[in-house]
Amino acid sequence: MTTIRIQKPNMNSPGLMKLIVLIALFVLILVSIVVIRCIPGKESGFSDSVAGQITQEMADNRIVLSQKPGRRTVVDFKEPILLTHGKNSRLIVHTAHLTETISIASEGLWGWEWMSAYQDIVFEGDAQYTVDLSQLSDGDFVVNNELKTLTVRIPYAVLSPINIPADQIKFHDVKKGWAGPKDIKLTAQENAQLEMQVNNQMKAKLIDDNIIAVANENAKTVVAELLSATVQSVDPEFTVVVVQ
C-alpha cells in the first residue's frame, strides 16, 4: 500500500511572511480609498469658498486671467488718470498776456480844451485757458493694443475770467488845459464801466489774434505730457495721443 503524505506549509518561512504583509497593505489602501470617497469631506467646500474669494478679489482689482499678456483695457488707464489728475478742475493749458490803454477825460464847459483834462491808463492782465479733466468718461478713452497707444479726447479750452491785478494798472500824468482840473476822479459807476470796457477790448484782441486756436493746440501737448508718466507707470510700452 502506498502512503501519500501532505506537507503543511512552514508558516515561519520569510518569503511567506513578506507576501502576507504586502497583501495586508494592499487591502488597507483599497479600504482607505473607498472610505475617503464615500465620506464627504470639508476640504471640498473650503476650496470652493477660497476660489470664490479669489475670484471676487480678482474682479475688484480688475485682474482678468483670460486676457492675453500685454492686452489693456480702458479701465487699466482711466482710473489711475482720474485718481492722479481728475481733481484738477482748472488745468491751465495756455496763458496770454494782454495790454490795453484807455483814455479818460474830464471835459470843460462846452468842451473847451483850456478847461478840460485827459489821462491815459494802462491795464495789464492775463487771459488763462483751462480744461477740466474731471469730466472725462469711458467714451473719451480708446486703447489700441496693436499700436500700443491710449487716445484721450479732452474738452476744448475755456477762457477763464481775465485777471487784471491792481498793481498792474499804471496811471499816466494828467494832461490839462490851464483851467482844467488837476485830477480826474471817477464815480463807482464810471469805474465799473471802465473795467467792463477794458475786459471787452482785451477779449476782442484774443478773438482777433485767434488765441483760442493756439490754446487748443497747446492743450493737447500739455495734457499728453501730463498723462504720459501715469500711463507708462501702468504699461511702459504705451504712449499717449490727445485729441479734441
C-alpha positions in Angstrom: 0.0 0.0 0.0 1.2 3.4 -0.9 1.0 6.2 1.6 0.6 9.8 0.5 2.0 12.4 2.9 0.7 16.0 2.8 3.3 18.5 4.0 2.0 21.6 5.8 3.4 24.9 4.7 6.0 26.3 7.0 4.5 29.5 8.5 7.9 30.5 9.6 9.1 30.9 6.0 10.5 34.5 5.5 9.1 34.7 1.9 5.6 33.8 3.0 5.6 36.4 5.7 6.6 39.2 3.2 3.7 38.1 0.9 1.2 38.3 3.8 2.4 41.8 4.7 2.1 43.1 1.1 -1.4 41.7 0.8 -2.5 43.3 4.0 -1.1 46.7 2.9 -2.8 46.5 -0.4 -6.2 45.7 1.3 -5.7 48.6 3.7 -5.0 51.0 0.8 -8.2 49.9 -1.0 -10.3 50.3 2.1 -8.9 53.8 2.7 -9.7 55.0 -0.8 -13.3 53.7 -0.5 -13.8 55.4 2.9 -12.4 58.7 1.7 -14.6 58.8 -1.4 -17.7 57.8 0.4 -17.4 60.3 3.3 -18.0 63.9 2.2 -15.0 66.0 3.4 -15.0 69.6 4.4 -11.9 70.3 2.3 -14.0 70.5 -0.9 -16.3 73.2 0.5 -13.4 75.1 1.8 -11.7 75.1 -1.6 -14.8 76.4 -3.3 -15.0 79.2 -0.7 -11.4 80.2 -1.3 -11.9 80.0 -5.0 -14.9 82.4 -4.8 -13.0 84.8 -2.6 -10.1 84.8 -5.0 -12.4 85.4 -8.0 -14.0 88.4 -6.2 -10.7 89.9 -5.3 -9.6 89.5 -8.9 -12.8 91.2 -10.1 -12.3 94.1 -7.6 -8.8 94.6 -8.8 -9.8 94.1 -12.4 -7.4 91.2 -13.0 -8.7 89.2 -16.0 -6.9 85.9 -16.4 -8.5 85.3 -19.8 -6.8 88.3 -21.3 -3.7 87.8 -23.4 -0.5 89.1 -21.9 0.1 92.7 -22.7 -3.5 93.5 -23.6 -5.0 96.5 -21.9 -8.5 97.9 -21.3 -9.9 101.4 -20.8 -10.2 100.7 -17.1 -6.5 100.0 -16.8 -5.7 103.6 -17.6 -8.8 105.6 -16.8 -8.9 105.1 -13.1 -5.2 105.9 -12.4 -5.5 109.0 -14.6 -8.6 110.3 -12.8 -7.1 109.5 -9.4 -4.0 111.4 -10.2 -5.2 114.3 -12.4 -9.0 114.3 -12.3 -9.2 116.6 -9.3 -7.7 119.5 -11.3 -10.9 121.2 -12.3 -8.9 124.1 -13.8 -5.9 122.7 -15.6 -4.2 125.8 -17.1 -3.1 125.0 -20.7 -2.3 128.4 -22.0 -1.8 132.0 -20.8 -1.9 135.1 -22.9 -0.5 138.4 -21.5 -2.6 141.4 -22.6 -2.1 145.2 -22.5 -4.8 147.8 -23.1 -4.6 151.6 -22.9 -7.7 153.6 -22.1 -8.0 157.4 -22.2 -10.4 159.1 -19.8 -11.4 162.8 -20.0 -12.9 165.5 -17.9 -14.3 167.9 -20.4 -14.8 171.5 -19.5 -17.8 173.7 -20.3 -18.8 173.3 -24.0 -15.8 171.0 -24.5 -13.3 173.9 -24.3 -9.7 172.5 -24.2 -8.5 175.1 -21.8 -11.0 173.8 -19.2 -10.5 170.0 -19.9 -8.2 167.3 -18.6 -7.1 164.0 -20.1 -5.3 160.9 -18.7 -4.1 157.6 -20.1 -4.4 154.4 -18.0 -2.5 151.3 -19.0 -4.1 147.9 -17.9 -2.1 144.7 -18.0 -3.7 141.3 -17.4 -3.5 137.6 -18.1 -6.0 135.5 -20.0 -5.9 131.9 -19.0 -7.4 129.0 -20.9 -8.2 125.8 -19.0 -9.5 122.3 -19.5 -11.4 120.1 -16.9 -10.1 116.5 -16.8 -12.6 115.5 -14.1 -15.3 115.4 -16.8 -13.6 112.5 -18.7 -15.7 109.4 -19.2 -15.1 105.9 -20.6 -16.1 107.2 -24.1 -13.1 109.6 -24.0 -10.6 106.8 -23.9 -9.6 104.4 -26.7 -7.0 101.7 -26.2 -5.1 100.3 -29.3 -3.2 97.2 -28.2 -1.6 96.7 -31.6 -0.2 100.2 -31.8 0.3 100.4 -28.0 -1.5 103.8 -27.8 -4.0 105.3 -25.4 -6.0 108.0 -27.2 -7.7 110.6 -24.8 -10.3 113.0 -26.0 -10.3 116.2 -23.9 -12.7 119.2 -23.8 -11.9 122.3 -25.7 -10.0 125.0 -23.8 -12.2 127.5 -22.0 -11.3 131.1 -21.3 -11.3 131.9 -17.6 -12.1 135.5 -16.3 -9.3 137.8 -17.3 -7.2 138.7 -14.3 -6.0 142.3 -14.1 -4.1 142.8 -10.8 -4.3 146.3 -9.2 -0.6 146.7 -9.2 -0.6 146.2 -13.0 -2.7 149.3 -13.6 -0.5 152.3 -14.5 -1.8 155.9 -14.4 0.0 158.4 -16.7 0.2 162.0 -15.8 -2.9 164.2 -16.4 -2.8 166.4 -19.4 -4.9 169.5 -18.9 -5.6 173.0 -20.1 -4.6 175.9 -18.0 -8.0 176.0 -16.3 -8.6 172.2 -16.3 -8.8 170.0 -13.1 -5.5 168.6 -11.7 -7.0 165.1 -11.2 -9.7 163.1 -12.9 -12.0 161.3 -10.4 -14.4 158.6 -11.5 -17.5 157.6 -9.7 -18.1 153.9 -8.7 -20.4 153.5 -11.8 -17.8 155.1 -14.1 -15.1 152.7 -12.7 -17.4 149.7 -13.3 -18.0 150.9 -16.9 -14.2 151.4 -17.3 -13.4 147.8 -16.1 -16.1 146.4 -18.5 -14.7 148.3 -21.4 -11.1 147.1 -20.7 -12.3 143.5 -20.4 -14.3 143.6 -23.6 -11.4 145.2 -25.5 -9.0 142.5 -24.2 -11.4 139.7 -25.3 -11.6 141.3 -28.7 -7.8 141.1 -29.0 -8.0 137.4 -28.1 -10.5 136.8 -30.9 -8.6 138.9 -33.5 -5.4 137.0 -32.8 -7.3 133.7 -32.7 -5.7 132.8 -29.4 -8.2 130.1 -28.8 -6.7 128.0 -31.6 -3.3 128.4 -30.0 -4.7 127.4 -26.6 -6.4 124.2 -28.0 -3.2 123.1 -29.7 -1.2 123.8 -26.6 -3.8 121.9 -24.5 -3.1 118.7 -26.4 0.6 119.0 -25.7 0.2 119.9 -22.1 -2.3 117.1 -21.4 -0.2 114.5 -23.3 2.9 115.4 -21.2 0.9 115.4 -18.0 -0.7 111.9 -18.6 2.4 110.2 -20.1 4.0 109.4 -16.7 0.8 107.9 -15.3 0.1 105.8 -18.5 3.6 104.5 -18.6 3.5 103.6 -14.9 0.7 101.2 -15.9 2.4 99.9 -19.0 5.7 101.4 -20.2 5.0 100.3 -23.8 2.1 102.6 -24.2 2.2 106.2 -25.4 -0.5 108.9 -25.2 -2.3 110.6 -28.0 -4.6 113.6 -27.1 -7.4 114.8 -29.4 -10.4 117.1 -29.0 
